[in-house]
Amino acid sequence: MKKKPKAVQPTKVYAGVLRRLGAWLYDLLIVVAILMLAGGIAMAVVASLQYLGVVDTSGYQDVGEYLGKHPIAGILYPGYLTVVIVAFYAYFWCQSGQTLGMRAWKLRVQNADGSNIGFTQALIRMATSAFGLGNFIALFGKDKKAFQDLMAECEVIVLPKVN
């Protein structure tokens, strides 16, 4: 009786710094486009509120200056844009393990067991990434983990090529 050969488990290939930065650059372009859309929506909302008489922008040159310099709007608007960025990354990391830039560079963020990271891990990853500078720590470790990966207890792997 012949024994069945054991299935070979593919070894994980951890993402290097150049791949990480390539994906980060792709995502940066996407995030800028999303922020432009979100900014346009915010300006349209304020302009509508101005038209209805709810908001007074008379002391400001335009709606953009109002959003940037008004004591309350100057706090709410950057907070709104921050929520948009956090939502972008958290959604993609938690749902599929990949942002659009990571998909282009064949990268995936995941837990050690291969499952998607959770929302709390996504927040920790964002808070500790230092706008991408945390990736440079990946140059020094054998498993190429970035600072944000260590802090969020996750990993970024290179996906195998699909035939």
C-alpha positions in Angstrom: 0.0 0.0 0.0 1.4 3.3 -1.1 1.5 6.2 1.3 0.1 9.5 0.2 2.8 12.2 -0.1 2.4 15.1 2.4 1.2 18.3 0.9 4.1 20.7 0.7 3.4 23.9 2.6 4.8 26.9 0.7 7.3 28.9 2.7 6.4 32.5 3.5 8.4 35.1 1.7 8.4 38.3 3.7 8.2 41.6 1.9 11.3 43.7 1.6 11.6 47.4 1.9 11.5 48.2 -1.8 8.3 46.3 -2.4 6.8 47.9 0.7 7.7 51.4 -0.5 6.4 50.6 -4.0 3.0 49.7 -2.6 3.1 52.7 -0.2 3.7 55.0 -3.2 0.8 53.4 -5.2 -1.4 53.8 -2.1 -0.3 57.4 -1.6 -1.6 58.3 -5.1 -4.9 56.6 -4.3 -5.2 58.3 -0.9 -4.5 61.7 -2.5 -7.3 61.1 -5.0 -9.7 60.0 -2.2 -8.8 63.0 -0.1 -9.5 65.3 -3.1 -13.0 63.7 -3.4 -13.5 64.0 0.4 -12.4 67.6 0.4 -14.8 68.4 -2.5 -17.7 66.8 -0.6 -16.8 68.8 2.5 -16.7 72.0 0.5 -20.0 71.2 -1.1 -21.6 70.6 2.3 -20.3 73.9 3.7 -21.4 75.8 0.6 -24.9 74.2 0.9 -25.0 75.1 4.6 -23.9 78.7 3.7 -26.7 78.9 1.1 -29.2 77.7 3.6 -28.0 80.3 6.1 -26.7 77.8 8.7 -23.1 78.7 8.2 -21.6 82.2 7.9 -18.4 82.4 5.8 -18.5 86.2 5.5 -15.2 86.8 7.3 -13.4 84.4 5.0 -12.3 84.6 1.4 -13.9 81.4 0.4 -15.2 78.0 1.7 -11.6 76.6 1.6 -10.3 79.3 3.9 -13.3 78.8 6.2 -12.5 75.1 6.5 -8.9 75.8 7.2 -9.1 78.8 9.6 -12.5 78.7 11.3 -11.9 77.7 15.0 -14.4 74.8 14.8 -14.2 73.9 11.1 -10.4 74.1 11.3 -10.5 71.2 13.8 -13.3 69.2 12.3 -12.1 69.2 8.7 -8.6 67.7 9.3 -10.2 65.2 11.7 -12.7 64.2 8.9 -9.8 63.8 6.5 -7.9 61.7 9.0 -11.0 59.4 9.4 -11.1 59.0 5.7 -7.5 57.8 5.5 -8.0 55.5 8.5 -11.1 54.1 7.0 -9.4 53.4 3.7 -6.5 51.4 5.2 -8.6 49.7 7.9 -11.2 48.5 5.4 -8.8 47.0 2.9 -6.5 45.5 5.5 -9.3 43.9 7.5 -11.4 42.7 4.6 -8.8 41.3 2.2 -5.4 42.0 3.7 -4.4 44.2 0.8 -4.8 47.7 -0.3 -4.8 48.4 -4.0 -1.1 49.3 -3.9 -0.4 46.1 -2.1 -2.3 44.1 -4.6 -0.3 45.6 -7.4 3.0 44.6 -5.6 1.6 41.2 -4.6 1.8 41.9 -0.9 -0.6 40.9 1.9 -0.8 41.9 5.6 -1.9 39.1 7.8 -1.6 37.4 11.1 1.0 34.6 11.5 -1.8 32.0 10.9 -2.8 33.6 7.6 -6.0 35.2 8.8 -6.9 38.9 8.2 -5.8 41.4 10.8 -8.4 42.9 13.0 -9.5 46.6 13.3 -7.5 47.2 16.4 -4.4 45.8 14.7 -5.0 48.0 11.7 -5.2 51.1 14.0 -2.0 50.0 15.8 -0.3 49.5 12.4 -1.3 53.0 11.3 -0.4 54.7 14.5 3.1 53.2 14.6 4.0 53.3 10.9 5.5 56.9 11.1 4.1 57.6 7.6 6.0 54.7 6.1 9.3 55.3 7.9 8.7 52.2 10.1 9.4 50.1 7.0 13.1 50.8 7.1 13.4 48.6 10.2 12.6 45.7 7.9 16.2 46.1 6.5 17.6 44.7 9.7 15.5 41.7 10.7 15.7 38.2 9.3 11.9 38.1 8.8 11.9 41.6 7.4 9.2 42.9 9.8 8.7 46.6 9.9 8.1 48.5 13.1 4.4 48.6 12.6 4.3 44.9 12.0 6.1 44.2 15.2 3.8 46.5 17.2 0.6 45.1 15.6 1.8 41.5 15.8 1.3 40.8 12.1 3.4 40.3 9.0 3.5 41.4 5.4 4.2 38.6 2.9 4.8 38.4 -0.8 2.1 36.4 -2.5 3.2 33.5 -4.8 2.7 33.9 -8.5 -0.4 32.4 -9.8 0.0 30.2 -12.9 
